[in-house]
Amino acid sequence: MISKGINGKGILSKLLEQGVRILLIKECKKISNIKIDIISSTTQIIKGEIQKINIIAEDINYKGLLIDKVKLEASHLKINFKMKTKELYFKNDPIIKFKISLSQNSLRTTLLSNNWNYIGTMTTKEILSQSKLKNLKIENDQFLIKSPEDKNAINEEEQIEIKTDKGKIYLKNLNYNKTFQIPIEEKVYIENVNIENNLVNIFGNSSISF
């Protein structure tokens, strides 16, 4: 998804990359190892256009949502860039293709946090018929979740399948055949989701407003 940049970048491209970096740092509570690649000619940049931009970052906290790694790609952006302050504004709401990777620790911390625990509560109510999420694990590339009201053996968790359909993400309790649609914004379209090496990888696209 992330394509190789061009050699011999002009000063405007480098300045724009700094502007994007500043914007990302401003939008996120935490973000590390940011790599930005702007592919555009000097003429396009002067006209306020970016042909393509690729971004990779790690260890992100975006509004309390913890993300281990993200890859972003957007094309044909209309911009307003103030060179003196390196402030960057988008004139259009770009469509961004993304790959988001989430670890067990990131998911568990997010779903048990004050900002996001409502999703964990909704999930356990719908697919476990319980009131609250107690724990979440990723083991052998599968979800295992447990509620505090579980009367089963101490170490027994419910096996949960994750899948996509028509742009949405669903969790399914394989033991009781119960399914729950994770609430996401309408502008976000999920193309695929998988668990690989105990990381949840989410692929999709969305329009972004800054």
Secondary structure as UniProt FT lines:
FT   HELIX           11..27
FT   STRAND          30..39
FT   HELIX           42..46
FT   TURN            47..48
FT   STRAND          49..62
FT   TURN            63..64
FT   STRAND          65..82
FT   TURN            83..86
FT   STRAND          87..90
FT   STRAND          95..102
FT   HELIX           104..111
FT   TURN            114..116
FT   HELIX           117..127
FT   STRAND          135..139
FT   TURN            140..141
FT   STRAND          142..146
FT   TURN            148..149
FT   TURN            154..155
FT   STRAND          158..165
FT   STRAND          167..173
FT   TURN            174..177
FT   STRAND          178..181
FT   TURN            186..187
FT   STRAND          188..196
FT   TURN            197..198
FT   STRAND          199..207
//
